[in-house]
Amino acid sequence: ENQPIEIRISPEIMGSNEISGHPEESQKDPFSNLIHQLSSEMLCQEIEIKVSDDQTKGIRIRLIDKDLEIDLTEQAISDLLLKHLLPRFRARLEGMVR
């Protein structure tokens, strides 16, 4: 059974030309073309692609009926990687960032 899914993509990934009202310029970007092709196919399967309201970089996938969200933003992925690094490498990276 198909469940409604919402995919939130950061404005930077969608491309500033598309958001600023110049979608013809975004046609040059292969990633934008891929998103447009996939979004038209996904609409038939109850999958909706939207530009994220916040300014986080990345993608969030949400199962609407199940109250489940998969966070693939830069911050979530970097937090996950830092959590699983060896302590000495984590200390070095945290020292560089702070």
URRASUL-V77429 format. One record per residue. PHI is phi in whole degrees, 0 to 359 (* if undefined). D_FIRST is the distance of its C-alpha to the first C-alpha in Angstrom with 1 decimal. Layout:
((PHI	D_FIRST) (PHI	D_FIRST))
This chain:
((*	0.0) (278	3.8) (246	6.5) (296	9.9) (234	12.3) (240	16.0) (246	18.4) (257	22.0) (244	24.7) (295	28.4) (304	30.7) (294	32.7) (288	29.8) (293	29.0) (103	32.7) (292	35.5) (295	36.2) (294	32.8) (287	33.2) (282	36.9) (95	36.2) (240	37.1) (295	33.9) (295	36.1) (285	37.5) (286	34.1) (294	33.6) (286	36.0) (273	33.8) (297	31.5) (293	29.0) (296	28.8) (300	28.2) (299	25.4) (298	23.7) (295	24.2) (295	22.8) (294	19.7) (295	19.2) (292	19.5) (290	16.8) (287	14.5) (301	15.0) (291	13.1) (253	9.9) (62	10.8) (246	12.9) (245	16.4) (253	19.5) (230	22.5) (280	26.0) (294	26.5) (284	29.0) (272	30.9) (261	33.0) (288	31.4) (269	31.0) (135	27.6) (228	23.9) (235	21.7) (247	17.9) (230	16.2) (274	12.9) (295	13.8) (286	12.2) (260	13.2) (53	16.7) (235	16.7) (229	18.7) (254	19.8) (261	23.4) (245	24.7) (277	27.8) (304	31.3) (296	32.4) (296	29.5) (290	29.9) (293	33.7) (298	33.6) (295	31.5) (295	33.9) (298	36.9) (297	35.7) (258	35.6) (284	38.8) (298	42.0) (306	44.1) (291	46.8) (288	44.6) (299	42.8) (298	46.2) (294	47.3) (293	44.2) (295	44.3) (294	48.1) (288	47.5) (285	44.9) (278	46.8))
